[in-house]
């Protein structure tokens, strides 16, 4: 079916509208700044091959193009109109269904933690079902998001839990220099619906509900009590600081409890000291055993 394009000037002499005699989109509008952004619009991608095209806007019944100053519209507008006409007349796709899907509104804010090397990025949605910590790009293979974060040269450690991600940095930068960069990256990544964890990650990392339950059932009664105390009284406060504490072991003979500090708690001297002493006193009191000691290990 033939499509007729009319050329319509705008108040901005660098922008020209190419109006069609039919609807091009389902009452949606789109703006593309480059060919990569236009991946869901074959029409816009084709237009970006013209060297003078700076931006492409597509609305209900028109395409508006902003040009670079290397040409004047009067020299190229007829050629562009003909190209759009031919493309649409041959049934070319304007935008794919993927482009029309509304993006979920995602908010992210950065929160400081007791560890000056760690910043916590909190989302308004659940990201992962369980906690995951990655200390290198090799470890991060089950998580495309963590792998992407390790591309930043200052990222040392990535910790994910429920609705937040804690990022540990190397000392080569200060947080005020990179916080906005990380926040915007995370917001865009999640908004675009990119994969946070691979489907097989829970199984691969032994983090399925069944695996966690099985591990708990294998513990002795005292260890189970310790796990329950940590879950109820310690973890909520630690999570709010962007970290986690995980039970590792209990030796019945030496009365020694080993716990693993993760996220913001890992490598933080004040956290290690405070948690070790606080947990030790709590366990002594709640288990009625003054000989219990706690060894806190950094993840």
C-alpha positions in Angstrom: 0.0 0.0 0.0 1.4 3.3 -1.1 2.2 5.8 1.7 2.4 9.6 1.0 4.9 11.7 3.0 4.4 15.5 3.4 7.3 17.7 4.5 6.4 20.0 7.4 8.8 22.7 8.7 9.1 23.3 12.5 10.0 26.2 14.6 13.5 24.7 14.9 15.3 25.0 11.5 17.4 21.9 12.3 14.3 19.7 12.7 12.0 18.7 9.9 8.8 16.7 10.1 7.9 14.0 7.6 4.2 13.5 8.0 2.5 10.3 6.7 -1.1 9.9 5.5 -1.5 7.0 8.0 -0.7 6.1 11.6 2.9 4.8 12.1 2.7 3.8 15.8 0.0 2.8 18.2 -0.3 6.3 19.8 3.2 5.9 21.2 6.2 8.2 20.6 9.9 7.4 20.5 13.1 9.3 20.5 16.4 7.9 19.3 19.8 9.6 19.8 21.9 7.1 17.8 21.7 3.8 15.9 22.2 1.7 19.0 19.3 3.2 20.8 17.2 2.6 17.6 17.7 -1.2 17.8 13.9 -1.7 18.1 13.1 0.6 15.2 14.3 -0.6 11.7 13.1 2.7 10.2 15.1 4.8 12.6 18.2 2.6 12.1 17.9 3.1 8.3 17.7 6.8 8.7 20.8 6.9 10.9 22.9 5.6 8.0 22.4 9.1 6.5 25.5 11.0 7.8 23.6 14.2 8.6 21.0 12.6 10.9 21.5 13.5 14.5 18.2 12.5 16.2 15.0 10.6 15.1 11.6 11.1 16.7 8.7 8.9 15.7 5.2 9.7 16.8 1.7 8.6 15.8 1.7 9.8 12.1 5.1 11.5 11.6 8.9 11.1 11.7 10.8 14.1 12.8 14.6 14.3 12.1 17.1 16.6 13.6 20.1 17.2 11.4 23.7 18.1 11.9 24.9 21.4 10.4 26.9 19.7 7.6 23.8 20.1 5.3 20.8 22.3 4.8 17.4 20.7 4.7 16.5 22.2 1.3 19.3 20.2 -0.2 18.3 16.7 1.2 14.6 16.9 2.3 13.1 15.5 -0.9 15.5 12.6 -0.9 14.7 11.8 2.8 10.9 12.0 2.2 11.3 9.6 -0.8 13.3 7.2 1.3 10.7 7.1 4.0 7.9 6.9 1.5 9.5 3.9 -0.3 10.3 2.1 3.1 6.7 2.5 4.3 5.1 1.6 1.0 7.0 -1.7 1.0 5.6 -2.5 4.4 8.8 -1.8 6.4 8.6 -2.1 10.2 8.5 1.3 11.9 9.0 0.0 15.5 9.0 -3.5 16.8 6.6 -4.7 19.6 9.6 -4.7 21.9 9.9 -0.9 21.6 6.3 -0.4 22.5 6.5 -2.3 25.8 6.4 0.3 28.6 9.5 0.3 30.8 8.9 -0.5 34.4 9.6 2.6 36.5 12.7 1.9 38.5 14.1 4.1 41.3 17.5 3.6 42.8 19.1 5.6 45.6 22.6 5.3 47.1 23.0 4.8 50.8 26.2 5.0 52.8 27.3 2.1 55.0 29.5 1.7 58.1 32.3 0.6 55.6 33.6 3.7 53.8 34.6 1.4 50.8 31.1 0.2 50.3 28.0 1.9 49.0 24.5 0.4 49.0 22.2 0.9 46.0 18.6 0.3 47.0 15.9 -0.4 44.4 12.1 -0.1 44.6 11.7 -3.7 43.4 13.1 -7.2 44.3 16.1 -8.1 42.3 17.2 -11.6 43.6 15.5 -14.3 45.7 18.6 -15.0 47.9 21.9 -13.3 48.7 24.8 -13.6 46.2 28.3 -12.3 46.6 30.9 -12.1 43.9 34.5 -11.2 44.6 35.9 -11.3 41.0 34.7 -11.3 37.4 35.4 -15.0 37.2 33.1 -15.7 40.2 30.4 -13.4 38.6 29.7 -15.6 35.6 26.3 -16.7 36.9 25.2 -13.0 37.1 25.4 -10.8 33.9 24.7 -7.7 36.1 27.6 -8.5 38.4 29.8 -9.2 35.4 28.9 -5.9 33.9 29.7 -4.1 37.2 33.2 -5.6 37.2 33.9 -3.9 33.9 34.3 -0.7 36.0 38.0 -0.7 37.0 37.2 0.5 40.5 34.8 -2.3 41.5 36.3 -4.8 43.9 33.2 -6.7 45.2 29.5 -7.0 44.3 27.0 -8.2 46.9 23.3 -8.7 46.0 20.4 -9.3 48.3 16.6 -8.9 47.8 16.2 -5.2 46.7 19.7 -3.9 47.0 23.2 -4.2 45.6 26.3 -3.3 47.7 29.4 -2.4 45.7 32.9 -2.4 47.2 35.4 -0.1 45.5 39.1 0.0 45.4 40.8 3.1 46.8 41.7 4.4 43.4 38.5 6.6 43.4 36.3 8.4 45.9 32.6 7.6 46.0 31.6 11.2 45.0 33.4 10.7 41.7 31.5 7.5 40.7 28.3 7.2 42.6 26.1 8.9 39.9 27.7 6.8 37.2 27.0 3.5 39.1 23.5 4.6 40.0 22.6 5.5 36.4 24.1 2.3 35.1 22.1 0.2 37.6 18.8 2.1 36.9 19.1 1.7 33.1 20.2 -2.0 33.4 17.1 -3.0 35.5 14.7 -0.7 33.6 15.7 -2.4 30.3 14.8 -5.8 31.8 18.3 -7.2 31.3 19.2 -10.4 33.1 20.4 -10.0 36.6 21.0 -13.7 37.4 21.1 -16.6 34.9 18.3 -19.1 35.3 20.6 -21.8 36.5 22.5 -19.5 39.0 20.6 -20.7 42.2 21.3 -24.3 41.3 24.9 -23.6 40.2 25.7 -21.7 43.4 23.7 -24.1 45.6 21.2 -21.3 46.5 17.9 -23.1 45.8 15.4 -23.2 48.6 15.8 -27.0 48.8 19.6 -26.8 49.1 19.4 -24.2 51.8 16.8 -26.2 53.7 18.8 -29.4 53.3 22.0 -27.7 54.6 20.0 -26.5 57.7 18.6 -29.9 58.5 22.1 -31.4 58.6 23.1 -29.2 61.4 23.2 -30.2 65.1 20.6 -28.7 67.5 23.0 -26.0 68.9 24.0 -24.9 65.4 20.3 -24.7 64.3 19.7 -22.4 67.4 22.6 -20.2 66.4 21.3 -19.9 62.8 17.8 -19.0 64.1 19.2 -16.4 66.5 21.3 -14.8 63.7 18.3 -14.8 61.3 16.0 -13.2 63.8 18.2 -10.8 65.8 21.3 -10.0 63.8 20.6 -10.2 60.0 17.9 -7.5 59.8 20.2 -4.8 61.3 23.2 -6.0 59.2 21.1 -6.0 56.0 20.1 -2.4 56.6 23.8 -1.6 56.5 24.2 -3.3 53.1 25.8 -6.5 54.4 25.1 -10.0 55.6 26.3 -12.4 58.3 26.3 -16.1 57.5 26.7 -19.0 59.9 29.8 -21.2 58.9 30.3 -23.6 61.7 30.1 -24.5 65.4 32.6 -26.7 67.2 31.0 -28.4 70.2 34.3 -29.2 71.8 35.9 -25.7 71.6 32.5 -23.8 71.7 33.8 -21.7 68.8 31.3 -20.2 66.4 32.5 -19.1 62.9 30.5 -16.6 61.0 31.1 -15.1 57.5 30.8 -11.3 57.0 29.6 -10.3 53.6 28.9 -7.1 51.6 29.5 -3.9 53.6 30.4 -5.9 56.7 33.3 -7.6 55.0 36.7 -5.9 55.5 35.2 -3.2 57.8 37.2 -3.2 61.1 34.5 -1.5 63.1 31.9 -4.0 61.8 34.1 -7.0 62.5 34.8 -5.8 66.1 31.2 -4.7 66.9 29.5 -7.8 65.3 32.0 -10.2 66.9 31.5 -8.9 70.4 27.7 -8.2 70.0 27.0 -11.7 68.6 29.3 -13.3 71.2 27.4 -11.7 74.1 24.0 -12.4 72.5 24.8 -16.1 72.0 26.3 -16.5 75.5 23.1 -15.0 76.9 20.5 -16.7 74.7 22.2 -20.1 74.8 23.1 -19.8 78.4 26.8 -20.7 77.7 29.6 -18.3 78.8 32.2 -20.3 77.0 31.0 -19.6 73.5 33.4 -17.5 71.4 32.8 -16.0 67.9 35.3 -15.8 65.1 34.2 -13.4 62.4 35.7 -14.0 58.9 35.6 -11.5 56.1 34.0 -12.8 52.9 
